[in-house]
Amino acid sequence: MPALTPQQAAALAAHDRSVSLAAGAGCGKTFVLTERFLAYLDPTVLEPTAELEELVAITFTEAAAREMRERIREKCRERMTDAPETTRPAWRRLIRQLDGARISTIHGFCTRLLRRHAVEAGVDPQFEVLDAAAGELLLAEAVDDTLRELLEARHEAVLDLAARRGLNWVRGELARVASQTTRAQLTHWQSATVEDLTELWQQAYQREAPKLLLAELRDSDPLTALAAQVDLSAAATPKLADHFVALAAALDAIRSGEGDPVALADDLDGLARVRGGPSGSLSKKDWHDPQAYDEFKTAAEEVRKLLGKLKKLDVPTEQSRAAAQMGVELVALAATIRDRIDAVKAQRNQLDFDDLLERTHRLLTDPAHDSLRRELAAETRLLMVDEFQDTDPLQVEIVQTLCGDGWRDAGLFVVGDDKQSIYRFRGAEPDVSHALRQSLPAAGQLSLTTNFRSQPAVIDFVNATFRSEFRDYEPLVAHRPQQTPCPAIEFMWPPTEDPDDGLAAANAASGRATGGRREARQREARWIARRIAQLIDSGEPLIPDHDASEDAGDALRPVRPGDVAILLRALSDVSLYEEALRQQGIDYYLAGGHAFYAQQEIFDVVNLLRAVASLIDEIALAGALRSPLFALQDETLFWLVKAHGSLNAALAAAPPSQLEAREAAKVQRAAATLAHLRQRKDQLLVAELLDEALARTGYDAVLQAEFLGARKLANLEKLREQARTLDRTAPGDLPGFVTQLSEFVARAPKEAPAATQTTGDVVQIMTIHNAKGLEFPVVVLPDVDRQSRPADAHAVVHRELGPLAPGENRQHGLGWQLYRALENQQERQERLRLFYVACTRAADMLIVSGSRKDPAKPQSEAMKLLARRYDVETGDYAGEQLPPGIGVPSVRVIDAEPAPPRIPEGPGRSGDLQQTLAKCEKLAARKSTATKLPPLALPMAVDRSARRRFSFSQLTGELEALAAADLASDGSDSGFEEQLPVGSDLRAGDSSGSEGALDPRHFGSLVHDVLERVNFADTNDAARWCEFLAPMYFPRGAAEAAATALDQVTRLLASERGAALAGAAEVRREVEFLLPWPPGGDRQPAGGRYLHGYIDCLYRDAAGAWHLLDYKTNRTTAARIPQTAANYELQLFVYQLACEQALRAPLAEATLLLLDPGGEHSFAWDEAQAASAIARITAAMDRIVQQ
């Protein structure tokens, strides 16, 4: 065994007490857990400290349990090898017994305990553990069935909620509350009344609001800006110097959090001013530099504004009562749903993961089972828990109870690190584990701070960056010497815009959107890929060579692709990094994720099974036929439908003559395969049917040959295992399996793709959560300044605040607002912990990257932290003085794109398809035996009679030409007052005629985006959305864009139309339509033409009448509204036709809202005008088809 550090020795020797071991990142906690477990076992002595069955080890994951078991087994083998011949049999017996060791996850432990004491727990010992996927399906069915029954019974609460919020909202919120709330919580809050809740919220507000005020203030940008102005050297008078001393003391008190929060805030309010403060009036004469006076005054005003905002929480009583009433109703309905779910599980003899914990907790805490609890405590000599920071209160109570009443004194050994708690979404509460640690005697509060993973340069950066951010922070101490050159930390800041790098032009040429946040992230991904390529290609020795011989000493080697890991907060933009790496010819591996049901191979199988189960599901059949299962061309599907009207009918007939022989053969094979599977579907289990489908199609072999083929094949096997699981409870239930998969595909639950081993020397891409517990020589952290999205508003049952529901139109009750404030604080803290975890994965080199819109205004918690600690432009450390033992970090800043780019080789290179076809034609012409090219190699003829779909913007050019012809004709009258005057540019959409510095198209999109989300009854909500969305469209000039957009939106909200929208019975936004053309009520017109588009707003008033609104941001005047509106008359005509066809009722109005002047123009058409409009649009379509 290697030499122990003093901290490790102390942790292993503490057998006489309970221990909470705070194990820092990379500090060898797994080694200590293994040795601690073995320290109780020595088969060579007559009376070992404990028997194997008296030890319990609980890990966070099954993988961690397997790893711990194998490590213990390996240690036993080593000791058996070193032991004398006489004691080896004893070690051998212990190794054989290890398979029965009580090492498992908390759920595995509870399962064994409940089976063992099934009678006391009131369960069947043969119960089945319900997996998460099946549990979600059961939840969806229970919610739907319950709502259906309650609606049929005219249940008042359900009808009221559905009328006010919509049935989809009710369904979704009930599913969340029922699934995320324990049975005990539902039972507890079912008896609460509206009065109970409102009184509870008032008490909680009085208790929590001051602390929240202080926390918000401490982390705010205005406070940081004010602190930067407190500089004694800037004071020209003793009065200002004294003022600065008092202000500095107030700021320090707020940062420390010591004292009464309200008093601290009042003190700051008095000092953050130049007039009326305790120092009297301050003027420019008190500063050496008059500009410094202005800066201090501005910073002080911002702090006072924030104080006023934080102190004010004015929620009308009726608003809170309405929220409480909704919470009471949701809890009652959720309890009904849980009753239904519990009944189904009892019938099937199933328990889900929550049941395992709740029933174990009940078994251990029920006074009726006191004797059993004492028996269990007596037979557990040591209970070890890994990753204790990721436990929840219920799990902690189970652990404490299992150890008996004396758990604080002996029998408990928990290992964790509050700084690495990053699983709040799973219910983890680091405060709970921290409280347990603090409750132990000081001798049981041990730590591991010696880091075996990272070099000192990385450790210095971590300590200097995070030392003031976490409570009870203990600096890490590097065990390794610094072997590689410094700096080992890099900041890389790609610009949000770079007109010279060709990226915008490339996006425009490929039809992708240009500008905005996505392009900035695309640029950042390219910088990262080039920097990685630069590190690999340079050949510079930067990584310690752990495989070198001992004689080589501190040997270094170049960076290899397998050394590098790109760690992301989420995989939403992972495609950008994949594309950038491919462009540089760098192989990579995408690990983890939660999008199992969003993988293409899952879509393919779902489509196949739906097509087998149903003879009328044409969409699923089309998906299966064009997938690698049957590999039919899209043109083949077209000819099949053209000839027979539907795909199912086509498969039952001979292939059309237009198909070449190869495609016809594939059609016949698909028809035979589907016919066989449909015939066998009622005779086979679902898993058997799936196996037969794969055997007949060879789909698994096709997947193996694709990129990430091993992952796709593993996903397919995971799906087959789900089918086998279903067959155990509902043999051969193909419709049930199809329903389950379809539901999961539609709702995309968080289900990880199948795990596969990383193969080859490749860059790894994964989430920070997936990287937990891992280490890499080089870590890249992209998008570090990404602003977190506002949390979605969903109902929840809070442990202390009870049932909480978001208010209608964002009119939230006091309880909800208090809950969100508490959550915002917790979420900010977790984002910092996530950044800490990411940084501590790096062993030798760390690259932090971010595309910053405004370097002076960092957006994310991570970037704000870096800006407090470093001059991010130079990399120089700029934080508070570091204590002895923590070195000043050395940071390199990269602000120019790494160059030159490498040229990808091999299959990653793309060619010119047309050029390749031309070469093929030339080669074919040279062959004496050549006759003609295969049909698929020839240019495809356009069938002008084929079905076409048009958007109105596609028609505008032709409509303008027709309008010009009409104006040029003699006496022509279209039936409109002013019909599409020549020169109008409808292709510019709602931005035609706009002027000014703001790009009119982007500005129009911004305003539409705001109006799609804004609460029409709340002008403050408009300001929030304008400020949040503006940077996405205007990386530069966002403030101007937000202000201009807010002006137009606020004008609308303050108008009579705004009041009508705020009071509408129903509002629909961005309504998509598909209008058959010409209009006449047929679902599929003879010409096969459709008009497709989106309607800005459709609302229903209290009388039941529908109103159509279309927003335009054109810069115009009130006097020119009729002329401007005429440009859009045909567009509004089409929108009205679409709405009236869908609603089967006439509209009350079709109105154009011109937001810049704040005016409106409504349209109406008589029969002649309508006929003329239809004729003109039809003529425009004809012109396009004929071109």
C-alpha positions, 0 to 999 in steps of 0.5 A, a space after each residue: 500500500 502506498 504511503 498515506 498522507 496524514 489526513 488519509 491515516 486519520 480517516 482510516 484510523 477513526 474506528 471509534 467515532 462517526 466520521 464526515 469526510 470532506 473529500 476535495 476534488 481529486 483527493 483520493 476518496 475512493 482509495 480511502 473508502 476502499 481501505 476503510 472498508 477493508 480496515 474492518 476485515 482481516 480474515 487472518 485474525 481470530 476476532 476481526 473488527 467486523 464481519 462482512 455482513 455487518 458492513 454496508 456501503 452505499 454509492 451514488 450509482 450502480 457503476 460506482 458500486 461495481 467499481 468499489 466492489 472490484 477495488 476491494 476484490 483487487 486489494 484482497 488479491 494483493 494481500 492474499 499474494 503477499 500473505 504467507 501460505 497459511 493465511 491465503 485460504 482465509 483471504 480466498 474465502 473473503 474474496 468468494 464472499 465479496 459477491 454477497 457484500 452489501 455494496 449498492 446504491 441507496 435504491 438497491 439497499 432499500 430493495 434488499 431490506 424490503 424483500 428481507 422484511 416484507 411482512 413488516 413493510 407490507 409488501 410482496 417480497 417478489 415485487 418488481 422495481 418499476 423502471 423510470 420509463 415505464 413509470 412515466 408512461 404509467 403517470 401519463 395514463 393515470 393523468 389522462 384517465 383521471 382528467 377524463 373521468 373528472 371532466 365527464 363528471 363535471 368536476 368543478 375544480 378541473 373545469 375551472 382550471 381548464 377554462 382559465 389555464 387550458 387543459 394542456 396546462 392542467 395536464 402538464 402541471 398535474 403530471 409534474 406535481 404527482 411525479 415530483 411530490 412524495 406521498 407524505 407531502 401530498 398527504 400533509 398538504 391536502 388538509 391545508 386551506 387557502 387561509 392556512 397557505 396565505 398565513 404561512 406565506 406571510 410568515 415565511 416572507 417576514 422570516 426569509 425576505 431580509 436574508 434574500 435581500 442581503 443575498 441578492 445585494 451581495 451578488 449584484 453588479 451595482 454593489 460591485 461597481 460601487 465598491 470599485 469607487 471606494 478608493 481613499 486615494 481618490 478623496 481630496 477632503 477628510 470628509 470624503 475619506 471618512 465617508 469612504 471608510 464608513 461605506 467600506 465597512 458597510 460593504 464588508 458587513 454586507 459581504 460577510 452577512 453578519 448582522 441584521 439584514 434590514 439594518 445593513 441595507 438601511 446603512 448602505 442606503 444612507 451611505 450610497 448617496 452624495 446628498 442627505 447622507 451621514 457625511 452631509 452633501 458631497 460635491 466634486 470638490 471632495 474628489 481629486 478627479 471630478 469624473 470620479 464624482 460622477 462615476 460614484 454618483 452613478 454607481 450609488 444611484 444604481 445601488 439605491 434603485 436595487 435596494 428599492 426594488 428588493 425591498 418592495 414586494 407588493 402582492 395583492 391579497 386577492 392575488 395570493 388567495 387565488 394562487 393558494 386556491 389553485 395550489 389547494 386544487 392541484 394538490 387534491 387532484 395530484 393526490 387522486 392521480 397518485 391513488 390511481 397510480 398506487 392502485 395500478 402498481 399494487 395490482 402489478 406488484 410493482 414499486 418505483 424508486 420513490 416507493 422504495 425510499 418512502 417504504 424503507 423510511 416508514 419501516 425504519 421510523 414507524 414506532 410499531 417497528 422499534 424492535 426491528 429498527 434496533 435489530 438492524 442498527 445492532 447488526 450494522 457495524 459500519 454504514 458508509 455513504 459515498 457522494 453524501 453531498 448529493 443526498 436528500 432529506 429522506 435519504 439522510 433520515 434513512 441513514 441516520 435511523 439505520 445507524 441507531 440513536 447513537 449515529 453521531 457517536 459511532 457507526 457512520 462514515 460519510 464522504 462528500 464535498 459540498 462544493 461538488 453538489 450539482 444534482 439539485 434537479 434530482 432533489 440533492 440538498 447540500 445543506 442537509 449533508 452540511 448540517 449532518 457534518 456540523 452535528 458531529 463532534 469536531 473529532 469526526 469532522 475530517 477532511 482530505 485536501 491533498 490533490 493527486 490529480 492536478 498540477 500546482 498551476 491548476 490548483 493555484 487557479 482553482 484556489 484563487 478563483 473559488 476560495 471566497 465563494 464557498 463556506 468553510 473552503 479548505 484550499 487544495 494542496 497539490 501532491 504532484 510537482 509542476 512538470 509542464 511549462 506555465 501558464 497552464 490556464 488559458 482564457 480564450 475570448 472569441 468576438 461575437 461578431 467578426 465580418 472578416 472571418 467569412 463565417 457570416 458569408 458561409 452561413 448565408 451561402 448555405 441558407 443558415 441564419 447569420 448573426 446573433 448568439 448562434 453564430 457567435 457560438 459557432 465562431 467560438 466552437 471554431 476557435 476551440 477546434 483550431 486551438 485543439 488542433 494547434 496543441 496536437 499539431 505543435 508537437 510541443 511536450 505539454 503533458 506528463 508521460 506517465 507511461 515513461 520509465 522511471 529513469 526518464 524522470 519528469 518526461 513530457 510528451 505532446 498532446 494527443 486527441 485522447 487527452 482533451 475533453 470539452 465539457 458543456 453545461 448542456 448538449 443543446 449546441 453540441 452540433 456546433 462543436 462536432 462540426 468544428 472538430 470535423 472541419 479540423 479533421 479531429 476525431 471525437 466521441 460524444 458521451 452521455 446526454 439525456 436524449 435517448 428518445 431523440 436518437 434517429 435509430 429510436 425514431 426508425 424503430 418506433 416508425 416501424 412498429 407503428 406501421 406494423 401495428 396500424 394499417 392506416 398510419 401513413 406517416 410512420 410507414 413513410 418514416 420506416 420506408 425511407 429509413 435505413 430499414 428499407 432505404 427507399 428514395 423519397 422519389 420512390 415514395 412519391 411515385 408509390 403515392 402518385 400511383 395508388 393514393 397511399 403507401 399502404 395501398 401501394 405496398 399491396 400492388 405492383 411497383 409503379 413503372 416509373 421505378 428502376 429495377 433496384 428501387 422496385 426490388 426494395 419496394 417488394 422486399 419492404 412489402 413482404 417484410 411488413 406483411 410478414 411482421 403484421 401477420 406475426 405481431 399477434 403470435 410473438 412477444 414484442 421483443 421477439 417481433 423486434 428481433 425478427 424485424 432486425 433479422 429481416 432488415 439487417 438494420 443492426 448491421 447498417 447502424 454498425 457501419 454508421 458514424 457512432 455506430 457502436 453507440 447506435 447499436 447500444 441504443 438499439 439493444 437498450 430498446 430491445 431490453 425495454 421490450 423484454 421488460 414490457 413482455 414480462 408484465 404484459 406479454 406481446 402487448 405491441 399497442 402498449 409498447 408503441 404507445 409508450 415509445 410514441 409518448 416518450 418520443 413526443 415528450 422526450 423524457 430525460 433518458 440517457 443513451 446507452 453507454 459505450 466505451 470510448 475507443 481510440 485516441 479521440 477528443 471527448 465531448 460530454 456534459 459537466 455532470 457526466 464528467 463528475 468523477 473523471 479527470 483529463 489532461 486538457 479540459 476545455 470549458 466553452 461558452 462560459 459567459 452564457 446567460 442562464 434562461 429564466 426558469 419555466 414557471 411550473 407548479 410545485 409542492 415546496 417542503 416549507 411553503 406548500 403547494 405553489 402554482 404560477 399565477 395566471 398571466 404572471 400575476 403570481 402570489 406571494 408564496 410563488 414569488 418567495 419560492 422563486 427568490 429562494 430558488 434563484 439563489 440556490 440556482 446561482 450557487 449551483 451554477 458556481 458549483 458546476 463551474 468548480 466541478 468543471 475546473 477541477 477535472 483538469 489535470 495539466 491544462 485548462 482552457 476557459 472560453 466564452 464569446 462575450 457580448 460586452 466585456 464590461 458586463 459579464 452575464 453568467 455567474 462564472 464570468 462574473 466570478 472571473 471578472 472579480 478575480 482577474 483582469 480578463 483582458 490580460 489574465 493578471 490576477 486582480 483579486 484580494 491578497 492570497 494567503 500563504 500556500 496559494 500561488 498567484 495563478 498564471 493565465 494566458 489570454 487568447 484574443 486572436 483566432 488560432 491559426 493556421 487551420 489544418 486541412 482535414 483528410 480522409 472521409 471527413 472531406 466533402 466534394 462537389 457533387 455536380 463536379 463528381 457527376 460530370 466526371 462520371 458522365 465523361 468516364 461513362 462516355 469513354 467506355 465502348 460498352 456504355 449506353 446510358 447512365 442510371 436514372 438516379 444519376 441523371 438530372 431529375 425532371 420537374 413535374 410541374 403538376 406535382 403538389 406545391 406548398 407556398 408561403 405568402 412571401 414567395 408570392 410577393 414578387 409575382 403579385 407585384 408584377 401582376 399589380 404593375 401590369 394592372 396599373 399599366 392597363 387601361 381602366 383596370 380595377 382589381 376591386 381594391 383601393 390600392 393593390 400592391 403598388 409597384 415598388 412595395 417590397 413585401 419580401 421585407 415582411 414587416 420591416 419594409 420602410 424601416 429606417 435607422 441604425 437597427 437592422 429592420 429585419 432583425 428588429 421586426 423579429 425581436 418585436 415579434 419574439 417579445 409579443 409572442 411571450 409578453 404578458 399583455 397585462 404587465 408592462 414590466 414583463 415587456 421590459 424584461 423580455 425586451 432586455 433578455 431577447 435583444 442581445 440575441 438579435 443585436 449583439 451590438 446595440 442591444 440596449 438601443 434595440 431593447 429600448 426601441 422595441 419596448 417603446 413599441 410594445 409598451 405603446 400597444 399594451 397601453 392602448 385599447 387594443 392592449 386592454 382587449 388582449 389583457 382581458 381576452 378569454 383566449 389568446 393564441 400566438 404564432 398560429 401556424 396554418 396550412 390553407 388548401 388553395 383555391 379555398 373551398 373547404 376541401 382538405 386536399 384541393 385538386 391542384 395540390 396547392 397550399 398556402 402556409 404561414 404563421 398568424 401573429 395573434 388570434 384572440 377570443 373576446 368575452 363574447 366569443 368573437 375571434 379577432 385576427 391581428 398582424 404586427 408590423 414595425 414599419 417606420 411610418 406616420 399616422 397619416 400614411 397608415 392607410 397607404 402602408 396598410 394597403 401593401 399587406 391587404 392580400 396577406 391579411 385576406 389569406 390569414 382571414 381565410 385560413 382562420 375562418 376555415 379552421 374556426 368554421 366561423 367568421 372573424 370579427 375583424 382582421 386588423 393590421 397593427 402598425 406599432 411605430 405610429 401606434 395605429 391600426 387598420 382593419 380590412 373587409 372584403 365583399 364577394 367581388 373583392 374576395 374573388 379578385 384576390 383569390 384570382 390574383 393569388 392563383 395567378 401568382 402561383 401559376 406564374 411560379 409553377 411555369 417558371 
